[in-house]
Amino acid sequence: MDRNTQEEIKAHLTETNETFRELVAKHQEYDRRAAELDAKTVLTADEELEEHRLKKQKLHLKDEIEQMIQEALQPVG
């Protein structure tokens, strides 16, 4: 898939699809928190569990976002 096409689809979905916006916002929130944890020199056991959970959740959200993009690319009819 052409990178520009994918970016256009993302922009369109962001403008028109509330669910897509929510998924992207959650992904960004999880990414921000994961970056905070990565910046720490040492993690507590709870933080390690949180980091692992965040990575799984981010991956799941990314999969959902990509699925929505693929569905938007499918021809209607």
N, C-alpha and C positions, 0 to 999 in steps of 0.2 A: 504494500500500500504506500502510496506517495505521502511523504511526510507533511507536505502542505495540505493535502486532502484531510489527513488525520487531524491536523491543527484546526482546519476549518470546521470539521465535524465537532470537535471539542468546543470550539467557540459557539457554534450553533446550539449544541446541547446545553452549554452553560447558560445561554440566554433564554432558552425555551423549556428546559426540563428541570423542575425543582428537585426531583430525586437525584439527578446527575449532579446538580450543584451541592446537594447534601453529602453525597459520596465523596466528591472532591474536597469539600471542606473538612470532612472527617479525616480523610487521608492526609491532608496538610496538618491537621491538629496532631495526629499520631506521629507524623514525620518530625514535627517540631519537638514533641516530647522525647522521641527517640534520640534526636540530636542533643537534647539536654543531657540525657543519660550517657551518651557517647562521650560527651565533654568531660565527664567525671573521671578522675583517676582510678577510683575504686568504687565499686558498686556493692551495696548491701545485698543480702540474699533476696529481699523483697524487690529491690530495684532490678536485679538480674531477672527475676520472674516477670516483672513488668516489661522489661526490655524484650524478652522473648515473646510475651503476649502481644506487644505492640507490633513487632515484626510480622507475626502471623496475621494480625488484623489488617495491617497495611497491605500485605500481599492479597488477602481476601478482597479488600476494597479495590485494589488495582485490577484484579480479575473481573470484578463487577463493572468497573468503569470501562475496561476493554471490551467486555461483552456488549455493553450499551453502544459503544462506538461501532463494533462489528454489525450490530443489528441496524444501526442507522445507515450503514453502507449498503445493506441489502436492498436490491431493487424491489419496489412495491409492485405487487400484482402477480 
